[in-house]
Amino acid sequence: MNLIKKFIFTKTEGLVLTNKTEINNYLGEKVKHFSEHKNYIDKDELLNLFQEILDMNNHDIATAKFSFSDFENTIGFKLSDEKTKMIYFYNLIAVLGTIYYEVFDKPGNRLRDVEEGSDLPFKTTDMFAAGYNEFLMAKQNSMKNSFGATLIFMTLLERDLKTFIKLVYMDELLRKLETKIAQEKISFNAVDEDLYLYLRHQYKMDIENSSTKIYDSLYASSSLAYNLFESNGIIEDENKEKQFFKGIFGINPLTLNNLIVSPKFKGKVDIRFWNIIDIMFDPNKLNLRNNLTHGNNGYQNYYHINVTSLIYGIYCMISQEMILE
């Protein structure tokens, strides 16, 4: 798309695209395409869409025109410094978010039930269902916001992204440990061997053999697992690597932004997915997570229903394991 977007920013309507015909045609094509369930659940189709949005960003940053005439005499109001963020907001929220909003409840795409989720100390399935039902009702009633759904989807996105990347690395670290054992490079004591058997069974690498002891699953898969990998040289003796693994294993705090910028995370996920969530959550870009959870406001409506739609779409990609390279 070679459209040179022309934006105006007004006190009453905020950011407005004045030449919308071409972008409306684009939205119509994408909504039609992703209304078909086979496309809606196709990893490559979704990631190709992400790349189109990223290309659109680069084009608009170089060519888009802005008018801030309503604010020419406003002291201390420098919206012109925020042009790149406005482009990010428009293309991710008004374009990508609109596509998700228009197609998530199409007959083939609408969720009928929720089957997975932890139930201690509460059921995440119930939490997700509450958010989804509110989101669906907001659309049915043409509401511009769905506050509860937005916060629920954001919470689950952050939680499940950390959980998923932990699962990816748990599998990798256990396999590295298995290789070392096979090469007779390490010798277990009884405690480590028992934990190793438990983890392999817990993560479905060995469904026949397991520990004879009873472990607290959270404790075993966090600090005990980390200590097992570190003491046997599976986690390298390098500070940044240790900090990353201490974060995903729940030993040290790990913020969403710190996770995203980590090379260990970036090296595992598709670069198109990474670039989209980097724009969404980087504090110097859209900073959606912090703006939502801290109730920030300004010239952007962080609780617009299209923000909800975008976060929901990203969450679905994580839960359906569509994010790896």
C-alpha positions as CSV (number, residue, x, y, z in Angstrom):
1,M,0.0,0.0,0.0
2,N,1.6,3.3,-1.2
3,L,-1.0,5.6,0.4
4,I,0.3,8.8,1.8
5,K,-1.8,9.1,4.9
6,K,-3.1,12.6,5.9
7,F,-3.9,13.0,9.5
8,I,-5.5,15.8,11.5
9,F,-5.6,16.0,15.2
10,T,-8.6,17.8,16.8
11,K,-9.7,18.6,20.3
12,T,-13.0,16.8,19.8
13,E,-12.1,13.7,17.7
14,G,-8.4,13.2,18.4
15,L,-6.4,11.6,15.6
16,V,-8.4,11.4,12.3
17,L,-7.3,10.0,8.9
18,T,-8.8,12.3,6.3
19,N,-8.1,10.1,3.2
20,K,-9.6,6.9,4.3
21,T,-10.9,5.3,1.0
22,E,-7.8,3.1,0.4
23,I,-7.4,2.0,4.0
24,N,-11.2,1.2,4.1
25,N,-10.8,-1.0,1.1
26,Y,-7.8,-2.7,2.7
27,L,-9.8,-3.3,5.8
28,G,-12.7,-4.7,3.8
29,E,-10.4,-7.2,2.1
30,K,-8.7,-8.4,5.3
31,V,-12.0,-8.7,7.2
32,K,-13.4,-10.8,4.4
33,H,-10.3,-12.9,4.3
34,F,-10.0,-13.6,8.1
35,S,-13.8,-14.1,8.4
36,E,-13.0,-17.6,7.0
37,H,-12.0,-19.8,9.9
38,K,-9.2,-21.5,8.0
39,N,-7.4,-18.2,7.6
40,Y,-8.3,-17.0,11.1
41,I,-6.4,-19.9,12.6
42,D,-3.6,-20.0,10.1
43,K,-0.3,-19.0,11.7
44,D,1.3,-18.0,8.4
45,E,-1.7,-15.9,7.3
46,L,-1.6,-14.0,10.7
47,L,2.1,-13.4,10.6
48,N,2.0,-12.2,7.0
49,L,-0.7,-9.7,8.2
50,F,1.7,-8.6,10.9
51,Q,4.4,-8.0,8.3
52,E,2.0,-5.9,6.3
53,I,1.3,-3.7,9.3
54,L,5.0,-3.4,10.0
55,D,5.6,-2.4,6.4
56,M,2.8,0.1,6.7
57,N,4.4,1.6,9.8
58,N,7.7,2.1,8.0
59,H,6.0,3.7,4.9
60,D,3.9,6.0,7.1
61,I,6.8,7.1,9.3
62,A,8.5,8.3,6.1
63,T,5.5,9.8,4.3
64,A,2.5,10.6,6.5
65,K,1.3,14.2,6.8
66,F,-0.1,15.7,10.0
67,S,-2.0,18.8,10.9
68,F,-2.1,20.1,14.5
69,S,-3.7,23.4,13.7
70,D,-6.2,23.1,16.7
71,F,-3.2,23.3,19.0
72,E,-1.0,25.9,17.5
73,N,-1.5,28.3,20.4
74,T,-1.5,25.7,23.2
75,I,1.5,26.2,25.5
76,G,3.4,23.0,26.3
77,F,1.4,20.8,23.9
78,K,3.8,19.3,21.5
79,L,1.9,16.6,19.7
80,S,4.3,16.9,16.7
81,D,6.9,15.1,18.8
82,E,4.5,12.1,19.0
83,K,4.1,11.4,15.3
84,T,5.7,8.0,15.2
85,K,3.6,6.9,18.2
86,M,0.5,8.1,16.5
87,I,1.4,6.1,13.4
88,Y,1.9,3.0,15.6
89,F,-1.4,3.6,17.4
90,Y,-3.3,4.1,14.2
91,N,-1.9,1.1,12.3
92,L,-2.0,-1.4,15.2
93,I,-5.2,-0.2,16.8
94,A,-7.3,1.4,14.1
95,V,-6.2,-1.1,11.4
96,L,-5.0,-4.4,13.0
97,G,-7.3,-4.0,16.0
98,T,-10.3,-3.3,13.7
99,I,-9.6,-6.5,11.7
100,Y,-9.6,-8.6,14.9
101,Y,-12.7,-6.8,16.1
102,E,-14.7,-7.5,13.0
103,V,-13.8,-11.2,12.7
104,F,-13.4,-12.6,16.2
105,D,-17.2,-13.4,16.5
106,K,-17.8,-14.7,13.0
107,P,-19.6,-18.0,13.1
108,G,-16.5,-20.1,12.6
109,N,-14.3,-18.0,14.8
110,R,-16.5,-17.4,17.8
111,L,-15.5,-19.5,20.9
112,R,-18.0,-22.0,22.0
113,D,-16.3,-23.2,25.2
114,V,-13.1,-23.0,27.1
115,E,-11.4,-26.2,28.0
116,E,-8.0,-25.4,29.6
117,G,-6.7,-23.4,32.5
118,S,-5.3,-23.8,36.0
119,D,-7.8,-23.9,38.9
120,L,-5.7,-22.8,41.8
121,P,-6.4,-20.5,43.5
122,F,-9.0,-19.6,40.9
123,K,-10.0,-20.9,37.5
124,T,-8.3,-19.0,34.7
125,T,-11.0,-20.5,32.5
126,D,-13.6,-18.6,34.4
127,M,-11.5,-15.4,34.2
128,F,-11.1,-15.8,30.5
129,A,-14.8,-16.6,29.9
130,A,-15.8,-13.5,31.9
131,G,-13.6,-11.4,29.7
132,Y,-14.7,-13.0,26.5
133,N,-18.4,-12.7,27.4
134,E,-18.0,-9.0,28.3
135,F,-16.0,-8.4,25.0
136,L,-18.8,-10.1,23.0
137,M,-21.5,-8.2,24.7
138,A,-19.6,-4.9,24.1
139,K,-19.6,-5.6,20.4
140,Q,-23.2,-6.6,20.3
141,N,-24.2,-3.4,22.0
142,S,-21.8,-1.2,19.9
143,M,-19.9,-0.1,22.9
144,K,-16.6,1.7,22.4
145,N,-15.0,0.3,25.5
146,S,-14.8,-3.0,27.4
147,F,-12.8,-2.2,30.4
148,G,-13.0,-5.5,32.3
149,A,-12.3,-7.6,29.2
150,T,-9.3,-5.4,28.3
151,L,-7.7,-5.9,31.7
152,I,-8.5,-9.6,31.8
153,F,-7.0,-10.2,28.4
154,M,-3.9,-8.2,29.3
155,T,-3.4,-10.1,32.5
156,L,-3.8,-13.5,30.8
157,L,-1.5,-12.4,27.9
158,E,1.3,-11.5,30.2
159,R,0.9,-14.6,32.3
160,D,0.6,-17.1,29.5
161,L,3.4,-15.6,27.5
162,K,5.8,-16.1,30.4
163,T,4.3,-19.6,31.0
164,F,4.7,-20.6,27.3
165,I,8.3,-19.4,27.0
166,K,9.1,-21.3,30.2
167,L,7.6,-24.5,28.7
168,V,9.8,-24.0,25.6
169,Y,12.9,-23.6,27.6
170,M,12.0,-26.4,30.1
171,D,11.8,-28.8,27.2
172,E,15.1,-27.5,25.8
173,L,17.0,-27.7,29.1
174,L,15.7,-31.1,30.0
175,R,16.9,-32.4,26.6
176,K,20.3,-30.9,27.1
177,L,20.5,-32.5,30.5
178,E,19.4,-35.8,28.9
179,T,22.2,-35.5,26.3
180,K,24.8,-34.9,29.1
181,I,23.6,-37.9,30.9
182,A,23.8,-40.1,27.8
183,Q,27.4,-38.8,27.2
184,E,28.2,-39.7,30.8
185,K,29.4,-36.1,31.4
186,I,27.4,-35.8,34.7
187,S,26.5,-38.2,37.5
188,F,23.4,-37.6,39.6
189,N,22.9,-38.0,43.2
190,A,19.7,-39.6,44.3
191,V,17.9,-36.3,45.0
192,D,18.7,-34.9,41.5
193,E,17.9,-38.1,39.7
194,D,14.5,-38.3,41.4
195,L,13.7,-34.6,40.5
196,Y,14.9,-35.3,36.9
197,L,12.5,-38.2,36.6
198,Y,9.7,-36.1,38.0
199,L,10.2,-33.2,35.6
200,R,10.5,-35.5,32.5
201,H,7.2,-37.1,33.5
202,Q,5.5,-33.8,34.4
203,Y,6.5,-32.3,31.0
204,K,5.4,-35.4,29.1
205,M,8.9,-36.3,27.9
206,D,8.6,-39.7,29.6
207,I,5.1,-40.8,30.5
208,E,6.1,-44.3,31.8
209,N,8.8,-43.4,34.4
210,S,8.3,-41.0,37.2
211,S,9.5,-40.1,40.7
212,T,8.3,-42.1,43.7
213,K,8.1,-38.9,45.7
214,I,5.4,-36.3,45.9
215,Y,6.4,-32.8,44.8
216,D,4.7,-29.5,44.9
217,S,4.5,-28.9,41.2
218,L,5.2,-25.2,41.4
219,Y,8.2,-25.6,43.6
220,A,9.6,-28.4,41.6
221,S,9.2,-26.6,38.3
222,S,10.7,-23.3,39.6
223,S,13.5,-23.1,42.1
224,L,14.2,-26.8,42.2
225,A,14.4,-27.1,38.4
226,Y,16.6,-24.0,38.1
227,N,19.0,-25.3,40.7
228,L,19.1,-28.7,38.9
229,F,20.0,-27.1,35.6
230,E,22.5,-24.6,37.0
231,S,24.4,-27.1,39.2
232,N,24.8,-29.4,36.2
233,G,26.0,-26.7,33.9
234,I,22.9,-26.6,31.6
235,I,22.4,-22.9,32.4
236,E,25.5,-21.1,31.4
237,D,27.5,-19.2,34.0
238,E,26.7,-15.8,32.5
239,N,24.8,-13.1,34.5
240,K,22.3,-12.1,31.8
241,E,21.4,-15.8,31.1
242,K,21.0,-16.5,34.7
243,Q,18.8,-13.5,35.3
244,F,16.6,-14.5,32.4
245,F,16.1,-18.1,33.7
246,K,15.6,-16.9,37.2
247,G,12.9,-14.7,35.8
248,I,11.0,-17.4,33.8
249,F,11.4,-19.9,36.6
250,G,9.8,-17.5,39.0
251,I,12.8,-17.0,41.3
252,N,13.2,-13.3,40.5
253,P,10.6,-10.8,39.2
254,L,10.3,-10.6,35.5
255,T,8.4,-7.8,33.9
256,L,6.7,-8.2,30.5
257,N,9.1,-5.6,28.9
258,N,12.2,-7.3,30.3
259,L,11.0,-10.6,28.9
260,I,10.3,-9.2,25.5
261,V,13.7,-7.4,25.1
262,S,15.6,-10.5,26.3
263,P,17.7,-12.1,23.5
264,K,16.7,-15.5,24.9
265,F,13.0,-14.6,24.2
266,K,13.5,-12.8,20.9
267,G,15.6,-15.8,19.6
268,K,12.6,-18.2,20.1
269,V,9.7,-16.3,18.6
270,D,8.9,-15.3,15.1
271,I,10.4,-11.9,14.3
272,R,7.1,-10.6,13.0
273,F,5.3,-11.4,16.2
274,W,8.2,-10.0,18.2
275,N,8.1,-6.7,16.3
276,I,4.4,-6.3,16.8
277,I,4.5,-6.9,20.6
278,D,7.6,-4.8,20.9
279,I,5.6,-1.8,19.5
280,M,2.6,-2.7,21.7
281,F,4.5,-2.9,25.0
282,D,7.8,-1.0,24.7
283,P,7.7,2.0,27.1
284,N,9.0,4.2,24.4
285,K,6.4,3.1,21.9
286,L,2.7,2.3,22.7
287,N,3.5,1.1,26.2
288,L,0.1,-0.6,26.3
289,R,0.6,-2.8,29.3
290,N,1.7,0.0,31.6
291,N,-0.8,2.5,30.3
292,L,-3.6,0.0,30.8
293,T,-2.7,-1.2,34.3
294,H,-1.9,2.3,35.6
295,G,-5.0,3.9,34.2
296,N,-3.0,6.4,32.1
297,N,-4.8,8.6,29.6
298,G,-3.9,11.3,27.1
299,Y,-4.5,11.8,23.4
300,Q,-4.8,8.0,22.9
301,N,-7.8,6.0,24.2
302,Y,-6.0,2.9,25.6
303,Y,-9.3,1.3,26.5
304,H,-10.8,1.6,23.0
305,I,-12.5,-1.7,22.0
306,N,-10.0,-2.1,19.2
307,V,-7.2,-2.2,21.9
308,T,-9.2,-5.0,23.5
309,S,-9.5,-6.7,20.2
310,L,-5.8,-6.5,19.5
311,I,-4.8,-7.8,22.9
312,Y,-7.3,-10.6,22.5
313,G,-5.9,-11.6,19.1
314,I,-2.3,-11.6,20.4
315,Y,-3.4,-13.7,23.4
316,C,-5.1,-16.2,21.1
317,M,-1.9,-16.6,19.1
318,I,0.1,-17.3,22.3
319,S,-2.5,-19.8,23.7
320,Q,-2.6,-21.6,20.3
321,E,1.2,-21.7,20.1
322,M,1.5,-19.7,16.9
323,I,4.4,-17.5,18.0
324,L,7.5,-19.6,17.6
325,E,9.9,-19.0,14.7
